[in-house]
Amino acid sequence: MTTQKSSLNTFSFSFFSALKEGFIIPLIAMLALILAVPTTSLFSILELIKQGRDPMTGALIEGEQITDKFRFYIFDEYSALSNNILMHLLVIAASILLGIIMFRFIANKKTVNVYYSLGIKRENLFASKFLAGLLLLFVSVSIPFLLTFLINIKYFGYSKELLATIIFHVLGYFVLALVAFTLTATVFSAVGTIMEGIAFSGILMLGPTIAYYSAQFLMDKLTLGSPYGHFYSSENMLTNSLASGLARFNPLMFFYTDITQHGYLALEYDEKKKLIWQAPSYTNIIIWALIALALFFIGMVIFKKRKAEICGFLGENKWLNFIATFLIGFFPMGISIMSIPSLPLGILVGALIFILLYLIVDFALIRNFKEWIKGLYKLPIHLGIVFAIIAIFYTGIFGFSSRMPALEKIESIDISFPGNTMVISPLRGGGFGEDFTLTFDSGE
């Protein structure tokens, strides 16, 4: 019993010490979110109330009151886009910074031995700091939306739709914070220096976005019929983005598309006099919560098996070095291939840029000339992967872009004309920038 009590005491000490150490960043994030959410919501509601009064007499206009038009109001359409971008950046940055503060001791020679001497098991030390961070992050995102909930109740009254939307906002932003925080904690458990922990955390969060845009650049130039990255008018209007299409597989974007559709609820009814409202989908939130949970256990296992001797030494994690050097070179190579008219020249310039960046970044991560020379065998591997990807896109993704299904299996055909409607004005009129689809069903 004494051992269990002692273990509990050290766990509690580590937990409350972490709360004290890390509360500043979540506090700042919470204050910023209060400005972004409840404050914006309140001002928008007050403006709507003003619009419901006669500007000359101040009398209420029948049918123009906010309760005649909306069930709740958090953001207008513009704020739903712009504010959520800022909130995403804020929550991600705050979560990474909190992860750095909480777990930098792992890569700091001066503090790591002190923590190891506390008599607490490594997994308990990792878990206590992790749980403290989760509590701080949950409070920082929930309070602003709780205030928004109360403001809407005051002006619109309570509704199940309002409650469901507020819960969706809170859980979505909490999971967004959880992913960034957990990834940072896992990275610090695997590296030897604070600099690497910061750099790799940022690179891995940006990794899918870098990969998607790099693939889009290659598809735009190499793959016949690619729907991504083309321009269809003299105004150079980007028609589609691979990163947007794969947003649910991106730790930066998995929540953004969903949340922008739930800024307010207008009182519109169907033919059965039922309120038109689409309940939020929690699929992406659940998936990324499970990913964060998996990262937590991976980080705890890595920290438990970590050798204390690597603390303070660069380049100890070969896998993270490999990923970082590849992504940093792959992105500008994709830009080179896309932007240079001559494909052979674009590949040559891109390969030279890739090699140069690889040599610089790899040396910066190792800082040991002999070890750096010894590790140059990895460069051909990187280039081999890049050229294999280029070949895949050049051949139409294994021929998939030109594949024709059997005639009897074709049920319908959709032909989309994205971009400027001037391109299809003989077919149908419309405003600038709209998308049109011609559909041919079987038998027609």
Summary of the structure (lengths in Angstrom):
residues: 444
radius of gyration: 26.6
end to end distance: 79.8
largest distance: 84.6
contacts: 1372
relative contact order: 0.10
helix: 69%
strand: 6%
